[in-house]
Amino acid sequence: MQLNISSLEEINTVAREFIQLMSDRRVFAFYGAMGAGKTSFIKAICEEMGVTDPVSSPTFSIVNEYASSKGEQIYHFDFYRINSPEEAFDFGYEDYFYSGAYCFIEWAERIENLLPHDCLSVYIEIEADNSRKVIF
């Protein structure tokens, strides 16, 4: 499946489409180059899910926690700063990934062997015209 984001003004519309297609999935692994828009897209998804707290990259904290307007837990991870998958054990990644809460994971390639088998991979690619392609 593929969605296209032509401009930043469209990102929330595309996020709504993505949410409708998520089905019953809870864990999402985001892949893309630095600056591809992983954080921006996750922020738009969270906004469309009714998160009212500020959504930002958890680069230094590794994980941020939000609640949707329906009271659902949402965890936003950024594994850019970890040096090995073993570091994920230190904060109990299993408690998050297998909690039934939504988990949006940036830099998932750094912990790929720890991802649940039903995790949905989401690739964000920058196009020549600076639009984005979201493939999952």
N, C-alpha and C positions, 0 to 999 in steps of 0.2 A: 504494500500500500504506500502511496506517496501523497503528500500535501505540499503545496507551494506557498511561500510567503514572499510576495512581491515587494512589500515595503513594511516598515515598522508599524505603520497604521493598520495593517492587516493582521498583525500577530495575534491579537485576542480572538479574532474571528476564526483563525486557523486553530488556535488552542481549543475553542469550543468544538470544532469539528473533531479534533483529536480526542477530546473527552468522550464524545459520542461513540467513537470507535474503540475506546479502551476496553470495552466489554467488562468482564469481571477481573481483569488483571490488576495487580497491586504493585508490582515491582517493575521499574522501567530503567534500563541502562542507556544513558545518552552518550553518544560518540560524536566527535567532531573536532576539528582543529581549534586551536586557541583563537577566540574571537568569532567562532562560527555562529554563536547565538544560543548555546545550550542554556545558560543562566536566564537569558531573556525569554526563551520559550517556556522554561519551567516556571518563571515568574508569571507569565501570561496564563499558563494552565492553572496555577494556584489562584490567581485573581478570578478566573472563570469558575473555580470551585468555591468561591466565596471567602477566600482568606482575606482578612482585613489587616493583619499585621504586615509590616514591611517584609517583603521577600527579597533576600539578597544572597549572594554566593557565600556558602559556608567554607570558603577557602581556608580560613585559619581555625575555625571551630570544628571542621570536618562534617558536622551535621547541624542543621537547623530544624526546629520543630514548629509546625503550624497546625491550625485547626480550620477545617472547612466550615462553611455556614451550616452544614448539617452535623457538625461536631465530629467529623471524621479526622483522625490523626493523619498528618502528612509529614514525612521526613524527607529532607532535601540534603543530599550528600555531595561532597566534593572531595575526591580522593587524589587530587593533583599533588598534594604535598606528602603523601605517604611514600615510603621507599620500598615497601614490600607488602604483600598481602597479609603477612603475619601481624602487621600493625593493626589491621582491622579486628583481630581477635582481642586486642587490648581494650577496645570500647564495646565489645559484645555485639558485633554486627548481626549475629543470628537473632538476637532479641528484636531487632528492627525489621530485618528482611522477612522474618517468619511470623510477624505480629498480626498480619492481616491489615496493617495500615498501608497507606500509599507511600511508596519509596521512589523518589526520583534521584538517580545516581549520575553525577557527572564524573568523567574520567574513569568510567567503569572498567576500562581495559587494564587498570592497575590492580583490580581484584577479580578479574574475570572468572577464575576458578572457584570463587566463593559465591557467585550469583546463583539464585534458585533456578531450577530447571525450567520453570514457567515464566521467567523474566522476559520481558519484551525489549528487544534491542531497537533503539531509535537513533538513526544516523542523520546528522544535520550537515549539509554540504553547502558551501558558498558557490554560487553560480557566477559566471563572467559579468553579468549585469548587477552584481551585488545582492541579488535576491537569494533566498534560501530554499533548499529542497529538504523536506523532512521525510525520510524513508523509514518504514517500520514493517 
